[in-house]
Amino acid sequence: MESTPTILWALFFGSIGLGLFLYGRKQGSMVPKYCGVVLMVYPYFVPDVYWLVGVGVGLVALPYFWRA
């Protein structure tokens, strides 16, 4: 059973991932699109809340710093 903070962070990063995916698909940009997909999927595989937040923040920041 997952803890409440893990579920809430997963929902938060999944929502941001959906927004990035839709933005990347509309703009034709690969980096936001694939970061969005990873943000929606990775919470299923990361049970620790600290890793969940750390990886999520990194993936959210990636399209800002790496524009392709």
C-alpha positions as CSV (number, residue, x, y, z in Angstrom):
1,M,0.0,0.0,0.0
2,E,1.3,3.4,-1.0
3,S,1.5,6.3,1.4
4,T,-0.5,9.4,0.9
5,P,2.4,11.7,0.0
6,T,3.6,9.2,-2.6
7,I,0.2,9.2,-4.2
8,L,-0.2,12.9,-4.2
9,W,3.3,13.5,-5.7
10,A,2.6,10.9,-8.3
11,L,-0.7,12.7,-9.2
12,F,1.1,16.1,-9.3
13,F,3.9,14.9,-11.6
14,G,1.5,12.9,-13.7
15,S,-0.6,16.0,-14.3
16,I,2.5,18.0,-15.3
17,G,3.5,15.2,-17.5
18,L,0.2,15.2,-19.3
19,G,0.5,19.0,-19.9
20,L,4.1,18.6,-21.2
21,F,3.0,15.7,-23.5
22,L,0.2,17.8,-25.0
23,Y,2.4,20.8,-25.4
24,G,5.2,18.8,-27.0
25,R,2.8,17.1,-29.4
26,K,1.2,20.4,-30.4
27,Q,4.5,22.1,-30.9
28,G,6.2,19.1,-32.5
29,S,9.0,19.2,-29.9
30,M,10.4,15.8,-28.8
31,V,11.9,16.8,-25.5
32,P,8.7,18.0,-23.7
33,K,6.7,15.2,-25.3
34,Y,9.0,12.4,-24.1
35,C,9.6,14.1,-20.7
36,G,5.8,14.2,-20.3
37,V,5.5,10.5,-21.1
38,V,8.2,9.6,-18.6
39,L,6.6,11.8,-15.9
40,M,3.3,10.0,-16.4
41,V,4.9,6.5,-16.2
42,Y,7.8,6.6,-13.7
43,P,5.7,7.0,-10.5
44,Y,4.5,3.5,-11.0
45,F,8.1,2.2,-10.5
46,V,9.5,4.5,-7.8
47,P,8.2,3.6,-4.3
48,D,10.3,6.1,-2.3
49,V,8.8,9.6,-2.0
50,Y,12.3,11.3,-2.0
51,W,13.3,9.6,-5.2
52,L,9.9,10.4,-6.7
53,V,10.3,14.1,-6.0
54,G,13.9,14.3,-7.0
55,V,13.4,12.6,-10.4
56,G,10.2,14.5,-11.0
57,V,11.8,17.9,-10.4
58,G,14.7,16.9,-12.7
59,L,12.3,15.8,-15.5
60,V,10.2,18.9,-15.2
61,A,13.3,21.1,-15.4
62,L,14.8,19.1,-18.3
63,P,12.8,20.7,-21.2
64,Y,13.6,24.2,-19.9
65,F,17.4,23.6,-20.0
66,W,17.6,21.3,-23.0
67,R,15.6,22.8,-25.9
68,A,15.8,20.7,-29.0
